[in-house]
């Protein structure tokens, strides 16, 4: 700790020397802003957050257009558990420097911690878009941006983003997998299947791709033998994955093995709560003549995702009978 303080003091003295040397070239406001900013950084490094906040505020009184000072003040506010103040400073930094990445990314984290999901996603999306301009060949940034697009169901934007990844790295199985997901969202099932096959050519043990392609075949009612082999292989890799167990249960349903289907779907439901699983369970119950069970599961599916129109139609139909 003593060594750290000595090093910081040397740095401070060096900055002060440079500051005084250039003083004639700076106006009084700029000199005052820089002096308080240097002190704020020093206090920040020493862990004296309250003093740092005061110095950043003084610096901004002399230079209100310093985006970095607004950002650092926001960070200090966060350390001091002053979230509203931090949000205000981050928005100021963004207004001054809209092409910046860090203020938007930090604001996204703040919104996320407050369960403001839509606001967080918006800020994170713009932050990543800005980052792609700064680092146009950073595939990690493109993948993160694509994931945000998929979460927001912006499938066309996701497709273009993952295609950019493949332009940079043409043999990336993960990019092919999410490109397939994008095409499925765009209702282009043939393209989705084509890119899932490409994913598995590059990485045969990619469990998510094995399950996804197997499930698409089940949905179409074709290649059921091949789809079963893929789903079971995915389950060998990750036996407690509720989505994979659901796929197996749905395969049994398509084959008319209703008891086996119900067993697997109930197992899937214990592993994870998902509206698709409830929908599948409702279909199985209905086929088994259990209308009350079907209605209950479809209601649970709609409660989790009110946008499931087909499930709503099933409920309307069962209530008319």
N, C-alpha and C positions, 0 to 999 in steps of 0.2 A: 504493500500500500504506500509506503514511504517513497519507494522507487517510482511508482506511478505518479505521485504528486510532484516529485522533482522533475520528471520528464514533462509533465504538463506545464510546470512553471517555466521551463526552458522554452517550450513551444509558445507560451503566452508572451514571454519577453521578446522572442523573435518576431512574432506577429506585431507586437507593439512597436518594435524598432522599424519594421517595414511600414507600419501605419504612419509613424511620425515622419519617416523619410519621404513618404508620398503625400504628406499633409497639404503641401502647397498646391497639389494638383486636384485636391478634393474640396468641395464646398463644405460649409459647416454642418449641414444636415447629413450629408453622406458620412463625414467623419464621426458624428455622434451615433448614427445608425450602426456603423461598423464597430465602434468601440463597445456599445452595448451588446451587439451580436457576439463579439468575441468573449465577453464576460459570460453571456448566457451559455455558450458552448462549454466554457470552463466549468461553470456550475453544474451543467448537465453531466459532464464526465465525472465530476466528484460526487454525483448522486444527490446533489442539493436541488431538488426539483422545483421547490417553491421559489427559490432565488432565481433559478433559470427562467421560470415563467415571467417574473417581474422584469428581467433584463430583455427577454424577447419582446415583451410588450413595449418597453421603452424604445427598443430598436425600431419597432414598427411605427411608433409615433413620428419618427424622423424619416422613415422610408416604408410607407404602407404598401408599396408594390413589390416587396421582396417575397416571392412565393416560397422560397426555402425557409425564410424566417417564420412564415405562417405554418408551414408544414412541421418544423421543429417545435413550434409552440404547441401545435396539436398533439404531437407525441408526448410532450411534457404534461399536457392536460390529461392525457390517457393514463400516464403513470400516476397522476394525482386523482384518478377516478372522477374526472370532470368531463363526462362524455358530451353533454350538449355544447360546451365550450370548444371541445375538440372538433366536433362536427362543423361548427361555424368556421373555425380556422382552416379546416381542410377544404371547405367549399370556397373560401377566399383564395386559397392556393390554386384551386382548379380554375376559378374565374380569371386569375392572373395568367396562369399557364395551362390552358386547356389540353395541350398535347402531352402533358406530363403523365407519368405512370404511377409513381408512388402514392400521391395523395388520393387518387381514385381507388387504388388497391387497399389502402388503409381504411378509407371510408367504407368500402365494401365489407371489410372485416367488422367494422363498428356496426353497420346495419345488420350483418349476419348475427352478431352477438345479441342483437335486440329482436331477433326473429323477423326482421323486415326483409323478407326473402326477395321480393321483386326489386326493391331499391338496391339491395346488395348485388343481385345479378346484373342490373343495369350498369352499375359502377364498375364491376369486375369486367364486364364485356368491353366497355370503352377503354379500360386500363390495358386490357390485352390487345385491343386493336391498335392502341398507341404504341404498345411494345413491339408489335410486328413491324411498325414503321422504323423503329430504332434498331431492331435486330431482324431483318427480313429473312434470314435463313435459320432462325432458332425454332426448330420443330417442336420443342417443348411448349413454347408459347402458343403456337398454332393448335397443338393438341388440346391445351387448356381452353382456348377460345372455342374450338369445336365442341368441347364438352358443354360449355355454357350454352351454345346455340342449340344443342340437342335437348338440354334441360328445358330451354324456353320453347322448344318445338319449332325452332327456326331451321327447318330441315334443308332448305335450299342453301342458306348461308353455311350450314354445317358441311354440306356436300362440297361446296367450293373450298372450304377451309381444309378439309382432309385431302382434297385433290392437290392442294398446294403442298401439303406434307409429302405426298407421293411424287410430286415433281422434284422435290429435293432429295428424298430417299425412296426410290421406287420399290424397295423390297421390305417395307415396314408392315408386318402383319397386323399390328394394332391399328394403323391407319386404314388398312383395307377393311378391318372389322367394323370400325365406326363409319366408314364410307358406306358399307352395306346397311348399317343402321339408318343412315341418312336417307338412302334410297327407299328403304322400307317405309320411312315416315312420309316420303313423297309418293307413296303408293305404287312404286315401281318394284314389284316383288321379284321379277326376273333379274333385274340388276342387283338386287340385294343378294339373291342366291348366288349369282355369278361371283360377286366379291367375297362372299363367305367361303366359297370354294377356293378362291385365290388365297384367302387367309389361311385355310387349312393346308394348302400346298406348301406354304412357307413355314407354317407351324402346326404340325399334325396334332399336337396335344393341347391346343388352345381350347380350354374347356368351354369358355363362353361361346366361341364360334361353333363348337360341336353341338352344344345345346340349341343355339339359335337356329342353325341350319336344320337340325333334327326336328325342331318344333315347327318350322315353316313347312317342312314336308308333311308333318302330321296334320297341320291346318288344311293343307291341300288334299289330304287323304291319299297321298301317293308315296312310293318308296318307303313304306312303313317298316320293312325289314331293315333297310339302311338307316332310317331315322332312329329306330330302336337301338341299333348298334352304337350310333353316335351319342345318343342320350345316356346310354349305360356307360360309355367311355368317359363322358363328362362327370358322371356320378362316381366313377372310380377315382377320378382326380379330386373331386370335392363332394363327398357323400352327404354332407349336411347342408347342401345348397337348396333352399326351398324352391327356387325357380326351376332347377333341374328335376326335382322330385315332382313338381307340378307338371312338367313336360311328360314325364313317364306316366303319370296318372291320366293325362289327356290322351296319350297314346292308347292306353287301355280302353278309354271311353270310345275312341274311334274304332277300336277293334271289337267293341261290344262286350268287353269284359268289365261289367259295371261294378261288381264287388271289389275287384282288384283296383279299379279306377278310384272308387270311394276311399279305399284304404290309403292309397298313395296321396290322394288330394288332402285327406285329413292330416296325414303326416306333414305334407307341405305347409298346411295351414298352421301347424304347431311351430314350424321352423321360421315362418315369416307371415305377416299379415299383408295381404295384397288383394286388390279388388278383382284381379283376373282369377285368382285361386277361388275366391268366393263365387264368382260367376261360374267357373267350372263345376264347383261343388253343387251349385244350384241346378245345373244341367243334369248332373248325375242323379241327384235326388228326384228330379222331375221324371227321369226315365225309369227310376225304380218305383214310381208311384207315390213318392213322398212329397206331396204338394206343399205341405207346411214347411218342410225342410228346404224345399226349393225356394219358396217365398222368403224365408228367413235369410238364406245365403245371398239371394239377389238384392235384398234390402241392405245387407251389410256392404255389398259391392258398391251400390249406389251412394251409400253414406260416405264411403271413402273417395269415390269419384263420381260426382253427380252428372258428369258429361257422358256416361256410358249409355248411349241411346238404345242400343240393342237390348241391354239389360232392362231398361225402363219399359221397352216394348214387351218383353217377356212377362214382367210383373203386371202390366196392363192386361195382357192376354190371360194370365192365370186367374186374375180377379174377376174376369168376365165369365169364367166357366163355373 
